[in-house]
Structure formats: structure tokens, C-alpha cells
């Protein structure tokens, strides 16, 4: 909860600047969150940019507990903003996403399993969601579960839910 508390402190002060995300043990830079007058406007974390990277920080802060956050006042302009997220909305969405993550993590397949797309599923052409499409595009290049999770741009819970849904629809074949 250190990340949420850091955001809360800075939102209360109408902070403008950035919050650096660092590895606690090594001090390695992992990303940043930019705020303008206490409102989140930009996030980059572990090579990803946008709101999903912001929620990845929330989840990693809870799961890994190896992150530290350093607020640095600096000039942040609206031209750097890629979204605008008030603190209250951030708290609601973070709570929902973390709870969904906790519920879905039990369904994550083991990393060593390989998945293949069933050609009959593609031929039938059923409707699929955006998350399912994203996962299918990754599976077409990477079929090992560990690789799917590392290569997919979705949040972990989104990838899990898409895999479960695709499996129920008969889109995936499991190889051990």
C-alpha cells in the first residue's frame, strides 16, 4: 500500500512533479508517475506506458513488496499528459483491479504449459473480446504460458481472464 499512500499524500498537496518507482534493494529505476496539481497524467513502468502500467505498479507493490517511491517536484506540462486521472477515480479503479487480480490469480495456468490456437475456432469466426484478441495475437508467436504473460501488454488478470474465456470457447488446445 506504499504506492497508494504516496499518491494520496501527493494528491492532497496538489503536487506537480513525478514519483519515481525504484527497486528497494538496488535502487534500480523501474518507472515514473507524473502528476499535475495532484492529478495523475502519465505513467511508465517496466517498459509499458499508460494506465495499465499504473495498475501494474499497484499490483506489484502489493505482491512483490520490493518497490520504493520517491517524489520529485518538477515541471510537468499538459503536453506530457497522456491521460487525466483524479485521485478518487484512481482509488476506485485500483481497488477494483486489485480485487479482480486476487480473484483471478488462482486460475493462472502453470508457466510450463504450452497453448495452441485451435484452427477450427478460427474457421468458425466467433466473436471475441479485445482481451481475447490480444492474447490470441501473442499465442500466435509464443505458445508457452510464461512467454504469453511476459509478452502480452495486458494486465496479468486480464490475460488470465482472456485465457480462461478462450479455453471455455474451445479456442485453445493445451500441450503439456
Phi and psi in degrees as GROMACS dihedral restraints (atoms count N, CA, C in turn):
[ dihedral_restraints ]
;  ai    aj    ak    al  type     phi  dphi    fc
    3     4     5     6     1   -62.7    20    10
    4     5     6     7     1   -37.3    20    10
    6     7     8     9     1   -66.7    20    10
    7     8     9    10     1   -47.7    20    10
    9    10    11    12     1   -61.4    20    10
   10    11    12    13     1   -40.2    20    10
   12    13    14    15     1   -64.7    20    10
   13    14    15    16     1   -40.3    20    10
   15    16    17    18     1   -62.4    20    10
   16    17    18    19     1   -45.3    20    10
   18    19    20    21     1   -62.5    20    10
   19    20    21    22     1   -43.0    20    10
   21    22    23    24     1   -59.9    20    10
   22    23    24    25     1   -45.5    20    10
   24    25    26    27     1   -60.4    20    10
   25    26    27    28     1   -44.3    20    10
   27    28    29    30     1   -72.9    20    10
   28    29    30    31     1   -34.5    20    10
   30    31    32    33     1   -66.2    20    10
   31    32    33    34     1   -39.3    20    10
   33    34    35    36     1   -61.8    20    10
   34    35    36    37     1   -35.6    20    10
   36    37    38    39     1   -87.3    20    10
   37    38    39    40     1     1.7    20    10
   39    40    41    42     1    52.5    20    10
   40    41    42    43     1    46.9    20    10
   42    43    44    45     1   -66.1    20    10
   43    44    45    46     1   138.5    20    10
   45    46    47    48     1  -120.0    20    10
   46    47    48    49     1   123.5    20    10
   48    49    50    51     1   156.8    20    10
   49    50    51    52     1  -154.2    20    10
   51    52    53    54     1  -131.6    20    10
   52    53    54    55     1   155.3    20    10
   54    55    56    57     1  -114.5    20    10
   55    56    57    58     1   115.4    20    10
   57    58    59    60     1   -81.1    20    10
   58    59    60    61     1   138.0    20    10
   60    61    62    63     1  -104.0    20    10
   61    62    63    64     1   119.1    20    10
   63    64    65    66     1  -125.7    20    10
   64    65    66    67     1   152.7    20    10
   66    67    68    69     1   -73.5    20    10
   67    68    69    70     1   129.8    20    10
   69    70    71    72     1   -60.8    20    10
   70    71    72    73     1   -45.8    20    10
   72    73    74    75     1   -73.1    20    10
   73    74    75    76     1   -41.9    20    10
   75    76    77    78     1  -104.1    20    10
   76    77    78    79     1   -17.5    20    10
   78    79    80    81     1    76.9    20    10
   79    80    81    82     1    10.7    20    10
   81    82    83    84     1   -62.9    20    10
   82    83    84    85     1   133.8    20    10
   84    85    86    87     1   -72.6    20    10
   85    86    87    88     1   125.6    20    10
   87    88    89    90     1  -112.4    20    10
   88    89    90    91     1   -22.7    20    10
   90    91    92    93     1   169.6    20    10
   91    92    93    94     1  -173.3    20    10
   93    94    95    96     1  -150.2    20    10
   94    95    96    97     1   155.8    20    10
   96    97    98    99     1  -125.2    20    10
   97    98    99   100     1   125.0    20    10
   99   100   101   102     1  -103.0    20    10
  100   101   102   103     1   139.9    20    10
  102   103   104   105     1  -127.0    20    10
  103   104   105   106     1   145.9    20    10
  105   106   107   108     1  -124.3    20    10
  106   107   108   109     1   116.4    20    10
  108   109   110   111     1    49.5    20    10
  109   110   111   112     1    44.0    20    10
  111   112   113   114     1    83.5    20    10
  112   113   114   115     1    -0.2    20    10
  114   115   116   117     1  -105.9    20    10
  115   116   117   118     1   131.4    20    10
  117   118   119   120     1   -73.3    20    10
  118   119   120   121     1   129.2    20    10
  120   121   122   123     1  -126.5    20    10
  121   122   123   124     1   -11.5    20    10
  123   124   125   126     1  -159.4    20    10
  124   125   126   127     1   145.7    20    10
  126   127   128   129     1  -151.1    20    10
  127   128   129   130     1   135.2    20    10
  129   130   131   132     1  -134.1    20    10
  130   131   132   133     1   131.9    20    10
  132   133   134   135     1  -155.8    20    10
  133   134   135   136     1   128.7    20    10
  135   136   137   138     1    50.6    20    10
  136   137   138   139     1    42.6    20    10
  138   139   140   141     1    83.9    20    10
  139   140   141   142     1    -0.8    20    10
  141   142   143   144     1  -113.7    20    10
  142   143   144   145     1   152.1    20    10
  144   145   146   147     1  -127.1    20    10
  145   146   147   148     1   141.7    20    10
  147   148   149   150     1   118.9    20    10
  148   149   150   151     1  -171.6    20    10
  150   151   152   153     1   -62.4    20    10
  151   152   153   154     1   -36.7    20    10
  153   154   155   156     1   -62.2    20    10
  154   155   156   157     1   -35.9    20    10
  156   157   158   159     1   -67.5    20    10
  157   158   159   160     1   -32.5    20    10
  159   160   161   162     1   -61.7    20    10
  160   161   162   163     1   -44.4    20    10
  162   163   164   165     1   -75.4    20    10
  163   164   165   166     1   -24.1    20    10
  165   166   167   168     1   -64.6    20    10
  166   167   168   169     1   -36.7    20    10
  168   169   170   171     1   -63.1    20    10
  169   170   171   172     1   -44.6    20    10
  171   172   173   174     1   -57.2    20    10
  172   173   174   175     1   -48.2    20    10
  174   175   176   177     1   -66.8    20    10
  175   176   177   178     1   -47.4    20    10
  177   178   179   180     1   -62.1    20    10
  178   179   180   181     1   -35.7    20    10
  180   181   182   183     1   -62.5    20    10
  181   182   183   184     1   -35.9    20    10
  183   184   185   186     1   -77.5    20    10
  184   185   186   187     1   -39.0    20    10
  186   187   188   189     1   -86.7    20    10
  187   188   189   190     1   -47.9    20    10
  189   190   191   192     1   -84.0    20    10
  190   191   192   193     1   -36.2    20    10
  192   193   194   195     1    53.5    20    10
  193   194   195   196     1    25.5    20    10
  195   196   197   198     1  -115.8    20    10
  196   197   198   199     1    24.1    20    10
  198   199   200   201     1  -112.1    20    10
  199   200   201   202     1   149.8    20    10
  201   202   203   204     1  -132.0    20    10
  202   203   204   205     1   154.9    20    10
  204   205   206   207     1  -129.6    20    10
  205   206   207   208     1   130.1    20    10
  207   208   209   210     1  -125.8    20    10
  208   209   210   211     1   118.9    20    10
  210   211   212   213     1   -86.3    20    10
  211   212   213   214     1   132.7    20    10
  213   214   215   216     1  -129.5    20    10
  214   215   216   217     1   115.8    20    10
  216   217   218   219     1   -65.2    20    10
  217   218   219   220     1   131.9    20    10
  219   220   221   222     1  -160.3    20    10
  220   221   222   223     1   165.4    20    10
  222   223   224   225     1   -77.4    20    10
  223   224   225   226     1   123.1    20    10
  225   226   227   228     1  -122.6    20    10
  226   227   228   229     1   124.1    20    10
  228   229   230   231     1  -101.8    20    10
  229   230   231   232     1   161.3    20    10
  231   232   233   234     1   -62.9    20    10
  232   233   234   235     1   -24.0    20    10
  234   235   236   237     1   -67.1    20    10
  235   236   237   238     1   -22.1    20    10
  237   238   239   240     1   -83.0    20    10
  238   239   240   241     1   -17.8    20    10
  240   241   242   243     1   -70.1    20    10
  241   242   243   244     1   134.5    20    10
  243   244   245   246     1  -114.3    20    10
  244   245   246   247     1   -11.9    20    10
  246   247   248   249     1  -159.0    20    10
  247   248   249   250     1   166.2    20    10
  249   250   251   252     1  -126.8    20    10
  250   251   252   253     1   121.2    20    10
  252   253   254   255     1  -131.6    20    10
  253   254   255   256     1   105.2    20    10
  255   256   257   258     1   -65.1    20    10
  256   257   258   259     1   155.3    20    10
  258   259   260   261     1   -56.3    20    10
  259   260   261   262     1   -44.2    20    10
  261   262   263   264     1   -61.5    20    10
  262   263   264   265     1   -42.2    20    10
  264   265   266   267     1   -66.4    20    10
  265   266   267   268     1   -40.8    20    10
  267   268   269   270     1   -57.8    20    10
  268   269   270   271     1   -44.2    20    10
  270   271   272   273     1   -64.4    20    10
  271   272   273   274     1   -45.9    20    10
  273   274   275   276     1   -62.0    20    10
  274   275   276   277     1   -48.9    20    10
  276   277   278   279     1   -66.5    20    10
  277   278   279   280     1   -39.7    20    10
  279   280   281   282     1   -61.6    20    10
  280   281   282   283     1   -43.8    20    10
  282   283   284   285     1   -62.3    20    10
  283   284   285   286     1   -46.7    20    10
  285   286   287   288     1   -62.6    20    10
  286   287   288   289     1   -47.5    20    10
  288   289   290   291     1   -65.4    20    10
  289   290   291   292     1   -40.9    20    10
  291   292   293   294     1   -66.9    20    10
  292   293   294   295     1   -40.1    20    10
  294   295   296   297     1   -65.2    20    10
  295   296   297   298     1   -41.9    20    10
  297   298   299   300     1   -63.1    20    10
  298   299   300   301     1   -40.9    20    10
  300   301   302   303     1   -59.4    20    10
  301   302   303   304     1   -47.7    20    10
  303   304   305   306     1   -62.0    20    10
  304   305   306   307     1   -37.7    20    10
  306   307   308   309     1   -70.4    20    10
  307   308   309   310     1   -35.8    20    10
  309   310   311   312     1   -89.6    20    10
  310   311   312   313     1   -20.2    20    10
  312   313   314   315     1   -60.3    20    10
  313   314   315   316     1   -27.1    20    10
  315   316   317   318     1   -65.9    20    10
  316   317   318   319     1   -21.8    20    10
  318   319   320   321     1   -94.5    20    10
  319   320   321   322     1    -0.1    20    10
  321   322   323   324     1   -65.8    20    10
  322   323   324   325     1   128.5    20    10
  324   325   326   327     1   -71.8    20    10
  325   326   327   328     1   155.8    20    10
  327   328   329   330     1   -61.4    20    10
  328   329   330   331     1   146.7    20    10
  330   331   332   333     1   -62.9    20    10
  331   332   333   334     1   -27.3    20    10
  333   334   335   336     1   -80.9    20    10
  334   335   336   337     1   -14.4    20    10
  336   337   338   339     1   -70.9    20    10
  337   338   339   340     1   143.4    20    10
  339   340   341   342     1  -108.2    20    10
  340   341   342   343     1   142.4    20    10
  342   343   344   345     1  -121.0    20    10
  343   344   345   346     1   140.5    20    10
  345   346   347   348     1  -124.1    20    10
  346   347   348   349     1   147.9    20    10
  348   349   350   351     1   -81.2    20    10
  349   350   351   352     1   129.3    20    10
  351   352   353   354     1   -74.0    20    10
  352   353   354   355     1   119.8    20    10
  354   355   356   357     1   -60.9    20    10
  355   356   357   358     1   -30.3    20    10
  357   358   359   360     1   -63.9    20    10
  358   359   360   361     1   -34.7    20    10
  360   361   362   363     1   -63.6    20    10
  361   362   363   364     1   -44.3    20    10
  363   364   365   366     1   -63.9    20    10
  364   365   366   367     1   -41.0    20    10
  366   367   368   369     1   -64.9    20    10
  367   368   369   370     1   -35.4    20    10
  369   370   371   372     1   -69.2    20    10
  370   371   372   373     1   -29.9    20    10
  372   373   374   375     1    64.3    20    10
  373   374   375   376     1    43.3    20    10
  375   376   377   378     1   -70.7    20    10
  376   377   378   379     1   162.4    20    10
  378   379   380   381     1   -68.4    20    10
  379   380   381   382     1   135.9    20    10
  381   382   383   384     1  -130.5    20    10
  382   383   384   385     1   155.3    20    10
  384   385   386   387     1   -81.5    20    10
  385   386   387   388     1   171.4    20    10
  387   388   389   390     1   -60.6    20    10
  388   389   390   391     1   -44.7    20    10
  390   391   392   393     1   -60.7    20    10
  391   392   393   394     1   -43.7    20    10
  393   394   395   396     1   -62.8    20    10
  394   395   396   397     1   -42.2    20    10
  396   397   398   399     1   -60.6    20    10
  397   398   399   400     1   -46.1    20    10
  399   400   401   402     1   -58.9    20    10
  400   401   402   403     1   -43.6    20    10
  402   403   404   405     1   -67.4    20    10
  403   404   405   406     1   -41.8    20    10
  405   406   407   408     1   -61.1    20    10
  406   407   408   409     1   -38.7    20    10
  408   409   410   411     1   -65.6    20    10
  409   410   411   412     1   -34.6    20    10
  411   412   413   414     1   -71.5    20    10
  412   413   414   415     1   -42.4    20    10
  414   415   416   417     1   -62.8    20    10
  415   416   417   418     1   -30.4    20    10
  417   418   419   420     1   -63.7    20    10
  418   419   420   421     1   -23.4    20    10
  420   421   422   423     1  -105.9    20    10
  421   422   423   424     1   -32.4    20    10
  423   424   425   426     1  -130.6    20    10
  424   425   426   427     1   122.9    20    10
  426   427   428   429     1  -108.4    20    10
  427   428   429   430     1    -6.7    20    10
  429   430   431   432     1   -84.0    20    10
  430   431   432   433     1   134.7    20    10
  432   433   434   435     1   -55.1    20    10
  433   434   435   436     1   -43.1    20    10
  435   436   437   438     1   -58.4    20    10
  436   437   438   439     1   -41.0    20    10
  438   439   440   441     1   -69.6    20    10
  439   440   441   442     1   -37.1    20    10
  441   442   443   444     1   -59.8    20    10
  442   443   444   445     1   -45.9    20    10
  444   445   446   447     1   -68.3    20    10
  445   446   447   448     1   -35.0    20    10
  447   448   449   450     1   -76.9    20    10
  448   449   450   451     1   -29.4    20    10
  450   451   452   453     1   -92.3    20    10
  451   452   453   454     1   -20.5    20    10
  453   454   455   456     1   -77.3    20    10
  454   455   456   457     1   137.7    20    10
  456   457   458   459     1   -83.3    20    10
  457   458   459   460     1     0.1    20    10
  459   460   461   462     1   -82.8    20    10
  460   461   462   463     1   162.5    20    10
  462   463   464   465     1   -66.1    20    10
  463   464   465   466     1   156.3    20    10
  465   466   467   468     1   -57.0    20    10
  466   467   468   469     1   -44.1    20    10
  468   469   470   471     1   -66.4    20    10
  469   470   471   472     1   -32.0    20    10
  471   472   473   474     1   -68.0    20    10
  472   473   474   475     1   -40.5    20    10
  474   475   476   477     1   -65.0    20    10
  475   476   477   478     1   -44.2    20    10
  477   478   479   480     1   -59.1    20    10
  478   479   480   481     1   -50.2    20    10
  480   481   482   483     1   -62.5    20    10
  481   482   483   484     1   -37.1    20    10
  483   484   485   486     1   -67.2    20    10
  484   485   486   487     1   -41.5    20    10
  486   487   488   489     1   -62.2    20    10
  487   488   489   490     1   -43.5    20    10
  489   490   491   492     1   -62.7    20    10
  490   491   492   493     1   -45.5    20    10
  492   493   494   495     1   -63.8    20    10
  493   494   495   496     1   -43.8    20    10
  495   496   497   498     1   -64.6    20    10
  496   497   498   499     1   -36.8    20    10
  498   499   500   501     1   -65.7    20    10
  499   500   501   502     1   -41.9    20    10
  501   502   503   504     1   -64.4    20    10
  502   503   504   505     1   -33.1    20    10
  504   505   506   507     1   -79.6    20    10
  505   506   507   508     1    -6.3    20    10
  507   508   509   510     1    81.3    20    10
  508   509   510   511     1    21.4    20    10
  510   511   512   513     1   -83.6    20    10
  511   512   513   514     1   -19.6    20    10
  513   514   515   516     1  -120.6    20    10
  514   515   516   517     1   143.4    20    10
  516   517   518   519     1  -110.1    20    10
  517   518   519   520     1   137.6    20    10
  519   520   521   522     1  -101.4    20    10
  520   521   522   523     1   127.6    20    10
  522   523   524   525     1  -114.2    20    10
  523   524   525   526     1   137.9    20    10
